[in-house]
């Protein structure tokens, strides 16, 4: 082979694997194109498979024998950026239904044969394409004894889309791990990775998490919609008066603004919307997050890495030496982070963060329980937002009805109230779900002088809530407004927040 031909062969090998992933894994051989090229041979594998490598490469390369773990790691590196698997989804694959892709997978032949590699890849591509098409936030791959369940979380609700043979569990999970550059030989511990695919010219970031289970590894793919990083406060769905007060809080030169709620309530999106308002190139805005979900131009974003000691507290401490004006901490989880956030506020910084509590007032109790002194909380807290996400009723098929006495009681309305409520029905526009998209329910606590005194004096949550919601609506009451104007259903509001406790006590 001439030098030019050899260079061409090497270049091809660098951009596209010359043998299929399934053949390489089954036979224990692979072509490593870097550093002049080498044939990799898994220890104990049949050396006759090297003949196939010589045939496809058209040349002979040095043979390097590897232990199984080293071979699997090299295999992940070689195939992680395989164009058919990890970089692009063809247009025709994006248009095919997931059910059809499942049906095309061979039922009887060995799933590790080279002919079966493409259907597995197409199934994974189809899963991601279907998730993008249906605006799913997560894809769950869950192995059980008799099937592998593939479920999608759409508008916050999980539902099974398709189930495949349990024989597909291992090749399906292994292929996903290869695409996310995870260790395919390690099945005993959880792993986290990330991959980027291209669908219709649009880049889609996918976070991958694996977890060992009884019947194999469970995998969750979280699709990150970069458009959420560009949300403005007007896109959140806050009532007008609340939005005005929240903007006023963000305009303060220092203080702490907290957003509370359970996982998946949209807290990070709210913080990003606030940062977009503040990111005007005249201030130094820095964040420490776990992980950095969306890249925002003009903002310095740092990711937590506990393995090397980069915790929220360590990151926040380092950020404060970078002359910031505004600091965003992904979550206050411990007393050290909370105390540094308080000190940052006292020294003239505006701090934005999240806390996992069920209501806005409960965030004060949570910080107290962490060990933050009440007088410091009274001096630094500016505003607290609690939020939930509810599904919007499909405007094309929602169905009006007269509520019964029990529903009126839940809404806090008199029995003789002449009100119309709406419930989901289902049509082609909403894929028979009855809902289309989501909106937020919010409650806002502005820390005024009276509330500062109550915080300073270690007042009970009920007393603080009584003052905070004397002139403002609670989370549930704002949800009731969405029910009465036909935006969502009563069952949706009850699904995400309590009624009597939150309406009467604010907790």
C-alpha positions as CSV (number, residue, x, y, z in Angstrom):
1,X,0.0,0.0,0.0
2,X,1.4,3.4,-0.9
3,X,1.9,6.2,1.6
4,X,-1.0,8.2,0.2
5,X,-3.3,5.2,0.3
6,X,-2.2,4.5,3.9
7,X,-2.9,8.1,4.9
8,X,-6.3,7.9,3.3
9,X,-7.1,4.7,5.1
10,X,-6.0,6.3,8.4
11,X,-8.2,9.3,7.8
12,X,-11.2,7.2,7.1
13,X,-10.6,5.2,10.2
14,X,-10.4,8.4,12.3
15,X,-13.8,9.5,11.2
16,X,-15.8,6.3,10.8
17,X,-15.2,2.8,12.5
18,X,-14.3,0.3,9.8
19,X,-16.2,-2.6,11.5
20,X,-19.5,-2.6,13.4
21,X,-19.6,-2.1,17.1
22,X,-21.4,-5.5,17.6
23,X,-18.8,-7.4,15.6
24,X,-15.9,-5.8,17.6
25,X,-17.6,-6.5,20.9
26,X,-18.5,-10.1,20.1
27,X,-15.2,-11.1,18.5
28,X,-13.0,-9.1,20.9
29,X,-11.1,-7.2,18.2
30,X,-11.1,-3.6,17.1
31,X,-9.1,-1.2,15.0
32,X,-7.5,1.7,16.9
33,X,-6.7,4.4,14.3
34,X,-4.7,6.8,16.6
35,X,-0.9,6.9,16.9
36,X,-0.3,5.1,13.6
37,X,-3.0,2.5,14.1
38,X,-3.1,-0.8,15.9
39,X,-5.3,-3.9,16.1
40,X,-6.7,-4.4,19.5
41,X,-7.3,-8.0,20.7
42,X,-9.2,-8.8,23.9
43,X,-7.4,-11.3,26.1
44,X,-8.7,-14.8,25.3
45,X,-10.4,-13.8,22.0
46,X,-10.0,-15.8,18.8
47,X,-7.1,-14.4,16.9
48,X,-8.7,-15.5,13.6
49,X,-10.9,-12.4,13.8
50,X,-7.9,-10.3,13.1
51,X,-8.1,-11.6,9.5
52,X,-11.3,-9.6,9.0
53,X,-9.6,-6.5,10.3
54,X,-6.8,-7.0,7.8
55,X,-9.3,-7.4,5.0
56,X,-11.3,-4.2,5.8
57,X,-8.2,-2.1,6.5
58,X,-6.2,-3.5,3.6
59,X,-3.1,-3.4,5.7
60,X,-1.5,-5.1,8.7
61,X,-1.0,-3.2,11.9
62,X,0.7,-4.1,15.2
63,X,-1.5,-6.3,17.5
64,X,-2.0,-5.1,21.1
65,X,-3.5,-7.5,23.5
66,X,-5.7,-6.0,26.2
67,X,-7.4,-7.0,29.4
68,X,-11.2,-7.1,29.2
69,X,-11.7,-3.8,31.1
70,X,-9.1,-2.0,29.0
71,X,-10.6,-3.4,25.8
72,X,-14.1,-2.2,26.7
73,X,-12.8,1.2,27.5
74,X,-11.0,1.5,24.2
75,X,-14.2,0.2,22.5
76,X,-16.2,3.1,24.1
77,X,-13.6,5.6,22.9
78,X,-13.5,4.3,19.3
79,X,-17.3,4.1,18.9
80,X,-18.4,7.1,21.0
81,X,-18.5,9.4,18.0
82,X,-19.7,6.9,15.5
83,X,-21.7,9.1,13.1
84,X,-24.5,6.6,12.7
85,X,-24.9,6.3,16.5
86,X,-24.1,9.5,18.3
87,X,-23.9,12.5,16.0
88,X,-26.8,12.6,13.7
89,X,-30.3,11.2,13.2
90,X,-31.3,10.9,9.6
91,X,-34.5,12.6,8.5
92,X,-36.1,9.2,7.5
93,X,-35.3,7.8,11.0
94,X,-36.9,10.9,12.7
95,X,-40.1,10.3,10.6
96,X,-40.4,6.6,11.4
97,X,-42.6,5.5,14.3
98,X,-41.1,3.9,17.3
99,X,-43.4,0.9,17.0
100,X,-42.2,0.3,13.5
101,X,-38.5,0.5,14.5
102,X,-39.2,-2.1,17.3
103,X,-40.9,-4.4,14.8
104,X,-37.9,-4.3,12.5
105,X,-35.6,-5.7,15.2
106,X,-34.8,-9.3,14.5
107,X,-36.7,-11.6,16.8
108,X,-34.6,-14.8,16.7
109,X,-31.1,-14.2,15.4
110,X,-28.2,-13.4,17.6
111,X,-28.5,-9.7,18.6
112,X,-24.7,-9.4,18.6
113,X,-24.4,-10.3,14.9
114,X,-23.3,-7.4,12.7
115,X,-26.6,-7.4,10.9
116,X,-28.4,-6.6,14.2
117,X,-26.2,-3.6,15.1
118,X,-28.1,-1.1,12.8
119,X,-31.6,-1.9,14.2
120,X,-30.4,-1.2,17.7
121,X,-28.9,2.1,16.7
122,X,-32.0,3.0,14.8
123,X,-34.1,2.2,17.8
124,X,-32.1,4.5,20.0
125,X,-32.2,7.2,17.4
126,X,-35.9,6.7,17.0
127,X,-36.4,6.9,20.8
128,X,-34.6,10.3,20.9
129,X,-36.4,11.6,17.8
130,X,-39.8,10.6,19.2
131,X,-38.9,12.3,22.5
132,X,-38.0,15.5,20.6
133,X,-41.1,15.3,18.5
134,X,-43.4,14.9,21.5
135,X,-41.6,17.5,23.7
136,X,-40.7,14.8,26.3
137,X,-38.3,15.9,29.0
138,X,-37.1,12.4,29.9
139,X,-36.9,8.9,28.3
140,X,-36.8,6.0,30.8
141,X,-35.4,2.6,29.7
142,X,-36.4,0.1,32.3
143,X,-35.6,-3.6,32.2
144,X,-38.0,-6.1,33.8
145,X,-38.2,-9.9,33.7
146,X,-40.5,-10.1,30.7
147,X,-39.8,-6.9,28.8
148,X,-37.9,-3.6,28.5
149,X,-40.3,-0.7,29.1
150,X,-39.6,2.6,27.3
151,X,-41.5,5.4,29.0
152,X,-41.6,9.1,28.2
153,X,-42.2,12.0,30.6
154,X,-44.4,14.4,28.7
155,X,-45.5,17.6,30.5
156,X,-44.4,16.1,33.8
157,X,-46.4,12.8,33.5
158,X,-44.8,9.5,32.7
159,X,-46.4,7.0,30.3
160,X,-45.2,3.8,28.6
161,X,-44.8,4.3,24.9
162,X,-43.5,0.8,23.8
163,X,-42.2,-2.4,25.4
164,X,-39.5,-4.5,23.7
165,X,-38.0,-8.0,24.3
166,X,-35.9,-8.4,27.5
167,X,-33.2,-9.8,25.2
168,X,-32.6,-6.2,24.0
169,X,-31.8,-4.9,27.4
170,X,-28.0,-5.5,27.3
171,X,-27.3,-4.3,23.7
172,X,-29.6,-1.3,24.1
173,X,-28.0,-0.2,27.3
174,X,-24.5,-0.9,26.1
175,X,-25.0,1.1,23.0
176,X,-26.4,4.1,24.9
177,X,-23.4,3.9,27.3
178,X,-21.0,3.9,24.3
179,X,-22.7,7.0,22.8
180,X,-22.4,8.8,26.2
181,X,-18.8,7.7,26.7
182,X,-19.5,5.6,29.8
183,X,-17.7,2.5,30.9
184,X,-19.6,-0.4,29.3
185,X,-17.7,-3.0,31.4
186,X,-18.9,-1.5,34.7
187,X,-22.5,-2.6,35.5
188,X,-22.4,-2.5,39.3
189,X,-22.4,1.2,40.0
190,X,-24.4,4.2,38.7
191,X,-22.8,6.3,35.9
192,X,-23.6,9.7,34.4
193,X,-22.7,11.0,31.0
194,X,-23.8,13.3,28.3
195,X,-24.1,13.2,24.5
196,X,-25.1,15.6,21.7
197,X,-27.1,14.6,18.7
198,X,-28.2,16.5,15.6
199,X,-31.9,16.3,14.6
200,X,-33.0,18.3,11.6
201,X,-30.0,20.6,11.9
202,X,-30.8,21.3,15.6
203,X,-28.4,20.2,18.3
204,X,-30.0,18.3,21.2
205,X,-28.1,17.8,24.4
206,X,-29.0,14.6,26.3
207,X,-27.9,13.8,29.8
208,X,-27.6,10.0,30.5
209,X,-27.9,8.3,33.9
210,X,-27.6,4.6,34.5
211,X,-28.6,2.7,37.7
212,X,-28.1,-1.0,38.4
213,X,-31.4,-2.9,39.1
214,X,-32.5,-6.5,39.5
215,X,-33.0,-7.2,35.8
216,X,-30.2,-5.0,34.4
217,X,-29.3,-1.4,34.2
218,X,-32.0,1.3,34.1
219,X,-31.2,4.2,31.9
220,X,-32.8,7.7,32.0
221,X,-32.1,10.1,29.1
222,X,-32.9,13.7,30.0
223,X,-33.3,16.0,27.0
224,X,-32.2,19.5,27.6
225,X,-34.2,22.1,25.7
226,X,-31.8,25.0,25.2
227,X,-34.7,27.4,24.4
228,X,-35.6,27.3,28.1
229,X,-32.3,29.2,28.8
230,X,-33.6,32.1,26.8
231,X,-36.9,32.4,28.7
232,X,-37.8,35.9,29.8
233,X,-39.9,36.6,33.0
234,X,-42.9,37.3,30.8
235,X,-42.8,33.7,29.5
236,X,-43.2,32.2,33.0
237,X,-46.9,32.8,33.4
238,X,-46.8,34.9,36.6
239,X,-49.8,37.1,37.4
240,X,-49.1,40.8,36.5
241,X,-48.8,42.2,40.1
242,X,-46.6,39.3,41.2
243,X,-44.3,39.8,38.1
244,X,-44.0,43.5,39.0
245,X,-42.9,42.7,42.5
246,X,-40.5,39.9,41.4
247,X,-38.8,42.3,38.9
248,X,-38.5,44.8,41.8
249,X,-36.8,42.2,43.9
250,X,-34.4,41.4,41.1
251,X,-33.5,45.1,40.8
252,X,-32.1,45.2,44.4
253,X,-28.3,45.6,44.6
254,X,-28.0,42.9,47.3
255,X,-30.0,40.3,49.1
256,X,-31.1,36.7,48.7
257,X,-33.9,35.6,46.3
258,X,-35.0,32.0,46.7
259,X,-37.1,29.8,44.4
260,X,-38.6,26.8,46.1
261,X,-40.5,23.7,45.0
262,X,-40.0,20.0,44.3
263,X,-37.8,18.5,41.6
264,X,-39.2,19.2,38.2
265,X,-41.1,22.3,39.2
266,X,-39.2,24.6,36.9
267,X,-37.1,26.4,39.5
268,X,-34.0,26.5,37.3
269,X,-36.0,28.0,34.4
270,X,-37.3,30.7,36.7
271,X,-33.7,31.5,37.9
272,X,-32.5,31.6,34.3
273,X,-35.3,34.0,33.3
274,X,-34.2,36.3,36.1
275,X,-30.5,36.0,35.0
276,X,-31.5,36.9,31.5
277,X,-33.1,40.1,32.8
278,X,-29.9,41.0,34.8
279,X,-27.4,39.9,32.1
280,X,-27.0,43.4,30.5
281,X,-23.2,43.3,30.1
282,X,-22.7,45.9,32.9
283,X,-22.5,43.4,35.7
284,X,-20.4,40.3,36.4
285,X,-22.9,37.4,36.7
286,X,-21.5,34.0,37.9
287,X,-23.2,30.7,38.7
288,X,-22.3,27.4,40.3
289,X,-24.6,24.6,39.2
290,X,-25.0,20.8,39.4
291,X,-24.9,20.4,36.5
292,X,-24.8,23.3,34.1
293,X,-27.9,22.5,32.1
294,X,-28.0,25.4,29.7
295,X,-25.3,27.6,28.4
296,X,-26.1,31.4,28.7
297,X,-23.9,33.8,26.7
298,X,-22.3,36.5,28.9
299,X,-22.6,34.5,32.2
300,X,-19.8,32.6,33.8
301,X,-21.1,29.1,34.7
302,X,-19.2,26.7,36.9
303,X,-20.2,23.0,37.4
304,X,-20.1,21.1,40.7
305,X,-17.7,18.1,40.8
306,X,-17.8,16.5,44.2
307,X,-15.2,13.9,43.2
308,X,-12.5,16.6,43.2
309,X,-13.9,18.6,46.1
310,X,-15.8,21.1,43.9
311,X,-18.9,21.4,46.0
312,X,-21.5,24.2,46.0
313,X,-19.8,25.7,49.0
314,X,-16.3,25.5,47.4
315,X,-17.6,26.9,44.1
316,X,-19.4,29.7,45.8
317,X,-16.4,30.6,47.9
318,X,-14.2,30.7,44.7
319,X,-16.8,32.7,42.8
320,X,-16.8,35.4,45.5
321,X,-13.1,36.0,44.7
322,X,-14.0,36.7,41.1
323,X,-15.5,40.2,41.8
324,X,-19.2,39.2,41.0
325,X,-22.2,41.5,41.2
326,X,-24.7,38.7,40.9
327,X,-24.3,35.1,42.1
328,X,-26.6,32.1,41.3
329,X,-26.2,29.0,43.4
330,X,-28.0,26.0,41.9
331,X,-29.2,24.8,45.3
332,X,-28.6,25.4,48.9
333,X,-28.2,21.9,50.4
334,X,-26.1,22.4,53.5
335,X,-25.3,24.9,56.2
336,X,-21.9,25.8,54.7
337,X,-23.4,26.9,51.4
338,X,-26.2,28.7,53.2
339,X,-23.8,30.6,55.4
340,X,-21.6,31.6,52.5
341,X,-24.7,32.8,50.6
342,X,-25.7,34.9,53.5
343,X,-22.3,36.4,53.9
344,X,-22.2,37.1,50.1
345,X,-25.5,39.0,50.5
346,X,-24.2,41.0,53.5
347,X,-21.1,42.1,51.5
348,X,-23.1,43.6,48.7
349,X,-24.0,40.7,46.3
350,X,-27.3,39.7,44.9
351,X,-27.7,35.9,45.4
352,X,-30.2,33.7,43.6
353,X,-30.7,30.1,44.6
354,X,-33.2,27.3,45.1
355,X,-34.3,25.3,48.2
356,X,-36.4,22.1,48.1
357,X,-39.5,23.0,50.2
358,X,-43.2,22.8,49.6
359,X,-44.0,26.4,50.2
360,X,-42.3,29.8,50.3
361,X,-42.5,30.3,54.0
362,X,-41.2,26.8,54.6
363,X,-37.9,27.9,53.1
364,X,-37.3,30.1,56.1
365,X,-37.7,27.2,58.5
366,X,-35.4,25.0,56.3
367,X,-32.6,27.6,56.5
368,X,-33.1,27.9,60.2
369,X,-32.9,24.1,60.5
370,X,-29.7,24.1,58.6
371,X,-28.2,26.4,61.2
372,X,-28.4,29.9,59.8
373,X,-29.2,32.4,62.5
374,X,-32.6,34.1,62.3
375,X,-31.1,37.6,62.6
376,X,-29.0,36.9,59.5
377,X,-32.0,35.6,57.5
378,X,-34.0,38.7,58.5
379,X,-31.2,40.9,57.2
380,X,-30.7,39.2,53.9
381,X,-33.8,37.6,52.5
382,X,-35.5,39.8,49.9
383,X,-38.1,37.5,48.2
384,X,-39.1,33.9,48.1
385,X,-41.0,32.3,45.2
386,X,-42.7,28.9,45.4
387,X,-43.9,27.2,42.2
388,X,-45.3,24.2,40.5
389,X,-46.0,23.2,36.9
390,X,-49.4,22.1,35.7
391,X,-50.5,20.9,32.3
392,X,-52.5,23.3,30.1
393,X,-55.8,22.0,28.8
394,X,-55.9,21.6,25.1
395,X,-57.8,24.7,23.8
396,X,-59.1,22.6,20.8
397,X,-61.0,20.0,22.8
398,X,-61.3,21.1,26.4
399,X,-64.8,20.3,27.7
400,X,-66.9,22.6,29.9
401,X,-69.0,21.2,32.7
402,X,-70.9,22.3,35.9
403,X,-68.9,21.5,39.1
404,X,-70.5,19.5,41.8
405,X,-70.7,20.6,45.5
406,X,-67.5,18.7,46.4
407,X,-65.5,20.4,43.7
408,X,-66.8,23.9,44.7
409,X,-65.8,23.2,48.3
410,X,-62.3,22.2,47.1
411,X,-62.1,25.5,45.2
412,X,-63.3,27.4,48.3
413,X,-66.4,28.6,46.6
414,X,-70.0,28.8,47.9
415,X,-72.3,25.9,46.9
416,X,-74.6,28.2,44.9
417,X,-71.7,29.6,42.8
418,X,-72.5,29.7,39.1
419,X,-69.1,28.6,37.7
420,X,-68.0,26.6,34.7
421,X,-65.0,24.3,34.9
422,X,-63.1,22.5,32.2
423,X,-61.8,19.0,31.9
424,X,-59.6,17.2,29.3
425,X,-61.2,15.3,26.4
426,X,-58.5,14.4,23.8
427,X,-58.1,15.1,20.1
428,X,-55.6,14.8,17.3
429,X,-54.1,18.2,18.2
430,X,-53.0,17.0,21.7
431,X,-52.5,13.3,20.7
432,X,-55.6,12.3,22.7
433,X,-54.0,13.5,26.0
434,X,-56.4,16.4,26.6
435,X,-53.4,18.6,27.6
436,X,-50.9,20.6,25.6
437,X,-47.9,22.3,27.2
438,X,-47.5,23.5,30.8
439,X,-47.7,26.7,32.8
440,X,-46.6,27.7,36.2
441,X,-48.5,28.3,39.5
442,X,-46.7,30.7,41.8
443,X,-46.8,32.3,45.2
444,X,-44.5,35.2,46.1
445,X,-43.4,36.3,49.5
446,X,-41.8,39.8,49.7
447,X,-39.9,40.2,52.9
448,X,-41.0,43.5,54.4
449,X,-40.2,45.1,57.7
450,X,-42.9,43.2,59.6
451,X,-41.9,39.9,58.2
452,X,-38.2,40.7,59.0
453,X,-39.2,41.2,62.6
454,X,-41.2,37.9,62.7
455,X,-38.2,36.1,61.2
456,X,-35.8,37.8,63.7
457,X,-38.1,36.7,66.6
458,X,-38.3,33.1,65.5
459,X,-42.0,33.3,64.8
460,X,-44.0,30.2,63.8
461,X,-44.5,29.4,60.2
462,X,-48.3,30.0,60.5
463,X,-47.8,33.5,61.9
464,X,-45.3,34.4,59.1
465,X,-47.7,32.9,56.5
466,X,-50.6,34.8,58.0
467,X,-48.8,38.1,57.4
468,X,-47.2,37.2,54.0
469,X,-50.6,36.1,52.5
470,X,-52.8,38.7,54.1
471,X,-52.8,40.7,50.9
472,X,-51.4,38.0,48.5
473,X,-52.7,34.8,47.1
474,X,-51.2,31.4,48.0
475,X,-50.0,28.8,45.6
476,X,-53.3,27.0,45.7
477,X,-55.4,30.2,45.3
478,X,-53.4,31.1,42.2
479,X,-54.0,27.6,40.9
480,X,-57.8,28.1,41.5
481,X,-57.6,31.1,39.3
482,X,-56.2,29.0,36.5
483,X,-58.9,26.5,37.0
484,X,-61.7,29.1,36.9
485,X,-60.3,30.7,33.7
486,X,-60.1,27.4,31.9
487,X,-56.3,27.2,31.7
488,X,-56.1,23.9,33.5
489,X,-58.2,21.4,35.3
490,X,-58.9,21.0,39.0
491,X,-57.4,17.6,39.1
492,X,-54.1,19.1,37.8
493,X,-53.9,21.7,40.5
494,X,-54.7,19.0,43.2
495,X,-52.0,16.8,41.7
496,X,-49.2,19.3,42.4
497,X,-50.3,21.2,45.5
498,X,-52.4,20.9,48.6
499,X,-55.6,22.9,49.1
500,X,-56.8,23.6,52.7
501,X,-53.4,23.8,54.4
502,X,-51.9,26.1,51.7
503,X,-55.0,28.2,51.3
504,X,-55.6,28.9,55.0
505,X,-52.1,28.8,56.4
506,X,-49.8,29.3,53.5
507,X,-47.7,26.2,54.5
